[in-house]
């Protein structure tokens, strides 16, 4: 199966939604499968119902039987009360996505319970509302995530995509959400540590775990002992990645005052150390805004061209409208041979 970048997948999902096709997203743990589905729902202003398949038995999917009696008759029959977590238009909106997450960690019998829903949009007495579509996600057999083989009839009801881990996509996403610039810069510096799955480790680097590192990094005391910083980060990404990040963080923490540097670009002193340049470009890009871009671009011009690209990319990830800034437009024109 051909892998696909996170930035490309939403477009394919939207096309499938328009065509009435079910989408299955495959990939390792913590790479952003659920995040992409949420992004699509937000983009389309759709409702989203998150259904964790591994928490349900087959009978739970079809629903609980209850006896109905024909009026003025002794005849009785069984009807099925489906789970109220299924989309209901009156409650959840006229358009939406039913997201079946962790599908491959559900036993085959539970997976098979979805066959009718995926083909006819019905299961038992339940019918999926007209404006709703199904997207599923799960880990692969190679991910050591206690998964089951997906039955062939179920596979045939999906359009399948294997989600790739792409550091540029993640860094752009992280910058747009203003994650810790030191974490973003570190991933740009050590791209292979964005995702390094290890079935034998409790903690290992994933896009999700680096997001967690960003959440705690800005909350650690400035005078915290280095060994304690290491312990905090290692609990999320493992010892190896944590050791490299802590060393990089020490470099970033020793940078000159970034706000003063932007205010007085002439004070910048050139440095060829890649770690320092990655940390510097990340810290400067995180402060990008229209009224600072003139000075930021003065700093940028003093950097090696490859780091100029990194800084401008980072600034545009923070704020796309900066493309309209005169200094940015001039840089793009002057560097037309460089791919942004």
LINCOR-V251844 format. One record per residue. N is the residue number from 1. RES is the residue in three letters. PSI is psi in radians with two decimals (NA if undefined). D_LAST is the distance of its C-alpha to the last C-alpha in Angstrom with 2 decimals. Layout:
[[N/RES/PSI/D_LAST] [N/RES/PSI/D_LAST]]
This chain:
[[1/UNK/2.31/28.38] [2/UNK/2.37/24.72] [3/UNK/2.81/22.40] [4/UNK/2.48/19.71] [5/UNK/2.61/16.66] [6/UNK/-0.59/17.49] [7/UNK/-0.38/14.86] [8/UNK/-0.52/16.60] [9/UNK/-0.75/20.15] [10/UNK/-0.64/20.88] [11/UNK/-0.74/20.54] [12/UNK/-0.69/23.05] [13/UNK/-0.76/25.32] [14/UNK/-0.67/25.51] [15/UNK/-0.74/26.44] [16/UNK/-0.70/29.08] [17/UNK/-0.74/30.45] [18/UNK/-0.58/30.96] [19/UNK/-0.04/32.62] [20/UNK/0.46/34.84] [21/UNK/2.53/33.57] [22/UNK/2.48/33.66] [23/UNK/2.34/30.54] [24/UNK/2.15/30.84] [25/UNK/2.11/28.02] [26/UNK/2.56/28.68] [27/UNK/2.91/27.29] [28/UNK/2.99/28.28] [29/UNK/2.44/29.39] [30/UNK/0.34/27.09] [31/UNK/-0.01/23.80] [32/UNK/0.35/23.53] [33/UNK/-0.87/25.56] [34/UNK/-0.65/27.56] [35/UNK/-0.68/24.66] [36/UNK/-0.70/22.99] [37/UNK/-0.74/26.36] [38/UNK/-0.69/26.78] [39/UNK/-0.77/23.38] [40/UNK/-0.78/24.52] [41/UNK/-0.72/27.87] [42/UNK/-0.75/26.41] [43/UNK/-0.68/24.17] [44/UNK/-0.04/27.29] [45/UNK/0.74/29.71] [46/UNK/2.69/31.70] [47/UNK/2.79/34.19] [48/UNK/2.14/33.65] [49/UNK/2.06/36.55] [50/UNK/2.03/35.80] [51/UNK/1.98/38.45] [52/UNK/1.81/38.73] [53/UNK/-0.59/40.45] [54/UNK/-0.11/41.70] [55/UNK/0.02/43.84] [56/UNK/2.50/45.92] [57/UNK/2.83/48.77] [58/UNK/-0.71/49.27] [59/UNK/-0.47/52.01] [60/UNK/-0.61/49.76] [61/UNK/-0.80/47.30] [62/UNK/-0.57/50.11] [63/UNK/2.92/51.86] [64/UNK/2.25/55.23] [65/UNK/2.50/58.24] [66/UNK/2.69/60.74] [67/UNK/2.29/63.93] [68/UNK/2.46/64.34] [69/UNK/2.34/67.80] [70/UNK/2.32/68.61] [71/UNK/2.41/70.31] [72/UNK/0.63/74.11] [73/UNK/2.79/74.00] [74/UNK/-0.01/74.29] [75/UNK/2.42/71.35] [76/UNK/2.71/68.33] [77/UNK/2.89/64.92] [78/UNK/2.36/61.82] [79/UNK/2.87/58.58] [80/UNK/2.15/55.35] [81/UNK/1.78/53.84] [82/UNK/2.81/50.13] [83/UNK/2.46/48.06] [84/UNK/0.04/47.09] [85/UNK/-0.21/43.55] [86/UNK/2.62/43.02] [87/UNK/2.36/41.42] [88/UNK/2.06/43.99] [89/UNK/-0.73/42.92] [90/UNK/-0.50/45.29] [91/UNK/-0.70/43.89] [92/UNK/-0.06/40.24] [93/UNK/2.84/39.37] [94/UNK/-0.42/39.48] [95/UNK/2.43/35.99] [96/UNK/-3.10/34.43] [97/UNK/2.19/33.37] [98/UNK/1.90/35.88] [99/UNK/1.94/33.88] [100/UNK/1.67/35.92] [101/UNK/2.79/34.39] [102/UNK/0.62/35.71] [103/UNK/-0.68/37.25] [104/UNK/-0.16/37.59] [105/UNK/-0.01/39.39] [106/UNK/2.51/42.06] [107/UNK/2.69/45.06] [108/UNK/-0.62/45.28] [109/UNK/-0.68/48.04] [110/UNK/-0.72/45.83] [111/UNK/-0.76/42.97] [112/UNK/-0.44/45.52] [113/UNK/-0.36/46.67] [114/UNK/-0.07/43.46] [115/UNK/-0.87/44.19] [116/UNK/-0.72/46.05] [117/UNK/-0.72/43.61] [118/UNK/-0.47/40.63] [119/UNK/-0.82/42.62] [120/UNK/-0.05/44.89] [121/UNK/0.31/43.24] [122/UNK/2.66/46.64] [123/UNK/2.10/48.19] [124/UNK/-2.21/51.83] [125/UNK/0.16/52.54] [126/UNK/2.45/48.93] [127/UNK/2.24/46.64] [128/UNK/2.27/42.92] [129/UNK/2.62/42.42] [130/UNK/-0.74/41.24] [131/UNK/0.23/37.88] [132/UNK/2.59/36.96] [133/UNK/2.88/35.08] [134/UNK/2.28/34.92] [135/UNK/2.40/32.00] [136/UNK/2.81/32.88] [137/UNK/2.69/31.24] [138/UNK/2.91/32.60] [139/UNK/2.82/32.35] [140/UNK/2.89/33.00] [141/UNK/-0.54/36.16] [142/UNK/-0.09/34.25] [143/UNK/0.01/33.14] [144/UNK/0.80/36.69] [145/UNK/0.51/36.70] [146/UNK/0.81/40.24] [147/UNK/2.84/39.10] [148/UNK/2.64/41.26] [149/UNK/2.29/40.69] [150/UNK/2.21/39.81] [151/UNK/2.50/42.71] [152/UNK/-0.76/41.99] [153/UNK/-0.54/43.19] [154/UNK/-0.72/40.76] [155/UNK/-0.61/37.80] [156/UNK/-0.12/38.73] [157/UNK/0.12/38.20] [158/UNK/2.72/34.47] [159/UNK/2.13/31.16] [160/UNK/2.40/29.68] [161/UNK/2.30/26.18] [162/UNK/2.01/25.47] [163/UNK/2.21/22.75] [164/UNK/2.80/20.45] [165/UNK/2.07/19.26] [166/UNK/2.08/15.50] [167/UNK/-0.60/14.53] [168/UNK/-0.77/10.90] [169/UNK/-0.76/12.60] [170/UNK/-0.74/15.37] [171/UNK/-0.68/13.63] [172/UNK/-0.76/11.93] [173/UNK/-0.78/15.44] [174/UNK/-0.71/17.18] [175/UNK/-0.67/15.42] [176/UNK/-0.42/16.17] [177/UNK/0.17/19.72] [178/UNK/0.83/19.90] [179/UNK/2.92/21.04] [180/UNK/2.07/22.18] [181/UNK/-0.46/19.34] [182/UNK/-0.68/21.27] [183/UNK/-0.78/21.06] [184/UNK/-0.81/17.29] [185/UNK/-0.67/16.97] [186/UNK/-0.74/19.57] [187/UNK/-0.62/17.86] [188/UNK/-0.58/14.72] [189/UNK/-0.69/17.44] [190/UNK/1.27/19.58] [191/UNK/-0.56/17.53] [192/UNK/-0.20/20.71] [193/UNK/0.09/22.58] [194/UNK/-0.71/20.78] [195/UNK/2.04/23.33] [196/UNK/1.43/26.39] [197/UNK/2.37/29.22] [198/UNK/2.00/32.74] [199/UNK/-0.31/35.74] [200/UNK/-0.12/38.03] [201/UNK/2.56/36.42] [202/UNK/-0.70/36.97] [203/UNK/2.42/33.56] [204/UNK/2.77/30.35] [205/UNK/2.24/26.60] [206/UNK/2.84/24.98] [207/UNK/-0.67/22.30] [208/UNK/-0.74/25.36] [209/UNK/-0.54/27.12] [210/UNK/-0.54/24.20] [211/UNK/-0.72/24.25] [212/UNK/-0.70/27.95] [213/UNK/-0.74/27.33] [214/UNK/-0.70/25.24] [215/UNK/-0.62/28.18] [216/UNK/-0.46/30.71] [217/UNK/-0.77/28.85] [218/UNK/-0.18/29.01] [219/UNK/-0.06/32.65] [220/UNK/2.42/33.92] [221/UNK/2.51/36.21] [222/UNK/-0.57/34.90] [223/UNK/0.30/37.96] [224/UNK/2.40/37.78] [225/UNK/2.46/38.88] [226/UNK/-0.66/36.19] [227/UNK/-0.57/38.16] [228/UNK/-0.65/38.18] [229/UNK/-0.77/34.41] [230/UNK/-0.80/34.16] [231/UNK/-0.72/36.63] [232/UNK/-0.77/34.79] [233/UNK/-0.70/31.44] [234/UNK/-0.51/33.21] [235/UNK/-0.30/34.93] [236/UNK/-0.65/31.62] [237/UNK/0.06/29.63] [238/UNK/2.90/32.44] [239/UNK/-0.81/33.67] [240/UNK/-0.91/31.28] [241/UNK/-0.65/28.01] [242/UNK/-0.72/29.85] [243/UNK/-0.75/31.02] [244/UNK/-0.67/27.60] [245/UNK/-0.76/26.24] [246/UNK/-0.70/29.27] [247/UNK/-0.72/28.87] [248/UNK/-0.69/25.24] [249/UNK/-0.62/26.41] [250/UNK/-0.67/29.04] [251/UNK/-0.82/26.50] [252/UNK/-0.68/24.50] [253/UNK/-0.34/27.84] [254/UNK/0.15/28.81] [255/UNK/2.70/25.93] [256/UNK/2.86/27.21] [257/UNK/2.01/27.41] [258/UNK/-0.69/23.85] [259/UNK/-0.70/25.21] [260/UNK/-0.62/27.31] [261/UNK/-0.74/24.50] [262/UNK/-0.65/22.47] [263/UNK/-0.60/25.74] [264/UNK/1.38/26.47] [265/UNK/-0.45/23.38] [266/UNK/-0.25/25.84] [267/UNK/-0.10/27.25] [268/UNK/2.32/24.29] [269/UNK/2.19/25.51] [270/UNK/2.54/23.24] [271/UNK/2.38/23.25] [272/UNK/0.01/22.07] [273/UNK/2.03/22.73] [274/UNK/-0.69/19.64] [275/UNK/-0.76/21.15] [276/UNK/-0.72/21.59] [277/UNK/-0.71/18.08] [278/UNK/-0.79/16.61] [279/UNK/-0.73/19.28] [280/UNK/-0.85/18.75] [281/UNK/-0.67/15.03] [282/UNK/-0.75/15.80] [283/UNK/-0.69/18.88] [284/UNK/-0.79/17.47] [285/UNK/-0.60/14.53] [286/UNK/-0.35/17.31] [287/UNK/0.16/19.17] [288/UNK/2.26/16.61] [289/UNK/2.87/18.45] [290/UNK/-0.74/18.95] [291/UNK/-0.14/21.96] [292/UNK/-0.14/20.49] [293/UNK/-0.55/17.21] [294/UNK/-0.83/19.07] [295/UNK/-0.63/20.35] [296/UNK/-0.70/17.30] [297/UNK/-0.45/15.42] [298/UNK/-0.71/18.58] [299/UNK/-0.76/18.30] [300/UNK/-0.70/14.66] [301/UNK/-0.31/15.82] [302/UNK/-0.11/18.36] [303/UNK/2.75/16.08] [304/UNK/2.59/15.11] [305/UNK/-0.64/11.80] [306/UNK/-0.52/10.49] [307/UNK/-0.41/11.63] [308/UNK/-0.75/10.28] [309/UNK/-0.78/6.69] [310/UNK/-0.76/8.57] [311/UNK/-0.80/10.46] [312/UNK/-0.73/8.15] [313/UNK/-0.77/6.53] [314/UNK/-0.71/10.26] [315/UNK/-0.73/11.50] [316/UNK/-0.52/9.79] [317/UNK/-0.60/11.13] [318/UNK/-0.73/14.40] [319/UNK/1.82/14.55] [320/UNK/-0.52/12.54] [321/UNK/-0.22/14.92] [322/UNK/-0.22/13.54] [323/UNK/-0.44/11.37] [324/UNK/-0.18/14.92] [325/UNK/2.33/15.70] [326/UNK/-0.70/16.77] [327/UNK/-0.67/15.42] [328/UNK/-0.76/11.86] [329/UNK/-0.71/12.26] [330/UNK/-0.73/13.77] [331/UNK/-0.78/11.15] [332/UNK/-0.72/8.50] [333/UNK/-0.75/11.55] [334/UNK/-0.37/12.58] [335/UNK/0.75/9.50] [336/UNK/-0.38/9.14] [337/UNK/-0.12/9.44] [338/UNK/2.32/6.30] [339/UNK/2.10/3.79] [340/UNK/NA/0.00]]
